[in-house]
Amino acid sequence: MPSIVPIERITGKIYLIRGTRVMLDRDLAELYGVKTKALKQAVRRNIKRFPEDFMFELTKEEFADWRSQFVTSNRDRMGLRYPPMVFTEQGVAMLSSVLNSDRAIEVNIAIMRAFMRLRQMLSTHEELKRKIEDMEAKYDSQFRVVFEAIKQLIETEDKPRRKIGFQVKNKKDIQ
C-alpha cells in the first residue's frame, strides 16, 4: 500500500539538532493536516507524554542559528516568530496517541519508515567506511592515494556553495 506522504518528502524535513534527528512542529502539523497551533496545544495538554528526550523547544540561540542556515521566504517565516517545538523519533511516535485520527496514524507510519531508512543509510555508510579502513590497513602504501581519494568522497563537508546566477557589482553596470 502506498504511503500517504512520500518518504523523500519526510526525510527532507528531518534535521540534526543537539546531535539528534528531529522534526519541527510546523512540518509535522503540515504532514498531519492540522494547524501548528493545534498541534502545540495538543502537546501542551499532554505534556507528561513528552519528556525532554521526546520533545524540546529550541533555545533562542539555536533558533537564530537554525533560521540563519536557511534562506526562507516571508511565507516560510510566518509562524516562526517563536522557537519551535522539535520532536525526536520517539516524540513523533507519541504524537499519534495525542493526535488521534486516521491521517495521523498513516502519517506516523510513514515518518517511522523515514527514520528507519535514514538509520539504514547511515549504518551502511559506517560499514563501508570501516571496510575501507580494514582494506587500507591490509595493503601497502602504494594504494594510499586511492584510499585517501575514497575517504574524501565519503566524508562530506558542508562548504558554502557558490551562488548561481548573474551578480551585479556596481549599479552603474546595469545601465
MARVEXZA-501308 format. One record per residue (C-alpha): residue in three letters; y, z, x. Coordinates in steps of 0.5 Angstrom, whole numbers, padded with zeros to 4 digits, always signed. Each point is the difference from the previous one (the first is absolute). Example, Ala and Ser with C-alpha at 12.3 -4.5 7.8 and 13.67 -1.06 7.14 Angstrom:
<nodes>
ALA-0009+0016+0025SER+0007-0002+0002
</nodes>
This chain:
<nodes>
MET+0000+0000+0000PRO+0007-0002+0003SER+0005+0006+0002ILE+0006+0001-0005VAL+0004+0000+0006PRO-0002-0005+0007ILE-0002+0005+0006GLU+0005-0004+0004ARG+0006+0002-0004ILE-0002+0007+0000THR-0001+0000+0008GLY+0007-0002+0001LYS+0002+0006-0004ILE-0003+0005+0005TYR+0004+0003+0005LEU-0001+0004+0006ILE+0004+0007+0000ARG-0001+0006+0003GLY-0006-0003+0003THR-0004-0001-0007ARG+0000-0006-0004VAL+0004+0001-0006MET+0002-0004-0006LEU+0007+0001-0003ASP+0001+0003-0007ARG+0004-0006-0003ASP-0005-0005+0003LEU-0005+0004-0004ALA+0004+0000-0006GLU+0000-0007+0000LEU-0007-0001+0001TYR-0002+0005-0006GLY+0005-0004-0004VAL+0005+0007-0001LYS+0007+0001+0002THR+0000+0004+0006LYS+0004+0006-0003ALA-0006+0001-0005LEU-0005+0000+0006LYS+0004+0005+0003GLN+0001+0004-0006ALA-0008+0000-0001VAL-0001+0002+0007ARG+0005+0006+0000ARG-0003+0002-0007ASN-0007+0000+0004ILE+0003+0002+0007LYS-0006+0005+0001ARG-0005-0006+0001PHE+0005-0003+0005PRO-0001+0004+0007GLU+0004-0002+0006ASP-0006-0004+0003PHE+0000-0004-0007MET+0008-0001-0001PHE+0006+0002+0003GLU+0007-0002+0000LEU+0004-0004+0006THR+0005+0004+0003LYS+0007-0002+0000GLU-0001-0003+0008GLU-0007-0003-0002PHE+0003-0003-0006ALA+0006-0003+0004ASP-0005-0003+0006TRP-0004-0003-0006ARG+0006-0003-0003SER+0002-0003+0007GLN-0006-0003+0001PHE+0000-0005-0006VAL+0005-0005-0002THR+0001+0002-0007SER+0004-0004-0006ASN+0004+0004-0004ARG-0005+0000-0006ASP-0005+0003+0005ARG+0005+0005+0002MET+0000+0002-0007GLY-0004+0007-0002LEU+0001+0001+0008ARG+0005+0005+0000TYR-0004+0006+0001PRO-0006+0001+0004PRO-0006-0003-0003MET-0007+0004-0001VAL-0005-0003+0004PHE-0008+0000-0001THR-0006+0000+0004GLU-0006-0003-0002GLN-0002+0007-0003GLY+0006+0000-0004VAL-0001-0006-0002ALA-0007+0001-0003MET+0003+0007-0003LEU+0006-0005-0004SER-0006-0003-0004SER-0001+0007-0003VAL+0007+0001-0001LEU+0002-0007-0003ASN-0006+0000-0005SER+0000-0008-0002ASP-0005-0006+0001ARG+0005-0003+0004ALA+0001+0006+0005ILE-0008+0000+0000GLU+0000-0007+0002VAL+0006+0000+0005ASN-0003+0006+0003ILE-0007-0003+0002ALA+0004-0006+0003ILE+0004+0005+0004MET-0006+0004+0002ARG-0003-0007+0002ALA+0006-0002+0004PHE+0000+0007+0004MET-0007-0001+0002ARG+0001-0008+0002LEU+0005+0003+0005ARG-0005+0005+0003GLN-0005-0005+0001MET+0005-0005+0003LEU+0002+0006+0005SER-0007+0002+0001THR-0001-0007+0002HIS+0006+0000+0005GLU-0002+0006+0003GLU-0007-0002+0001LEU+0002-0007+0003LYS+0005+0004+0005ARG-0006+0005+0002LYS-0005-0006+0001ILE+0005-0004+0005GLU+0002+0006+0004ASP-0008+0001+0001MET+0000-0007+0002GLU+0005+0001+0005ALA-0003+0006+0003LYS-0006-0004+0001TYR+0003-0006+0003ASP+0003-0001+0007SER+0008-0001+0001GLN-0001-0008-0001PHE+0001+0001-0007ARG+0005+0005+0000VAL+0005-0005-0002VAL-0004-0002-0006PHE+0000+0007-0002GLU+0007+0001+0000ALA+0002-0006-0004ILE-0005+0002-0005LYS+0003+0007+0000GLN+0007-0003-0001LEU-0003-0004-0006ILE-0003+0006-0003GLU+0006+0005+0001THR+0005-0002-0005GLU+0007+0002+0002ASP+0006+0001-0005LYS+0005-0004+0003PRO+0006-0002-0003ARG+0000-0007-0003ARG+0005-0006+0002LYS+0004-0001-0007ILE-0002-0007-0002GLY+0006-0005-0002PHE+0007-0002+0002GLN+0005+0005+0002VAL+0007-0001+0001LYS+0003+0004+0006ASN+0007-0002-0002LYS+0003-0001-0006LYS+0004-0006+0003ASP-0006-0004+0001ILE-0001+0000-0008GLN+0006-0005-0001
</nodes>
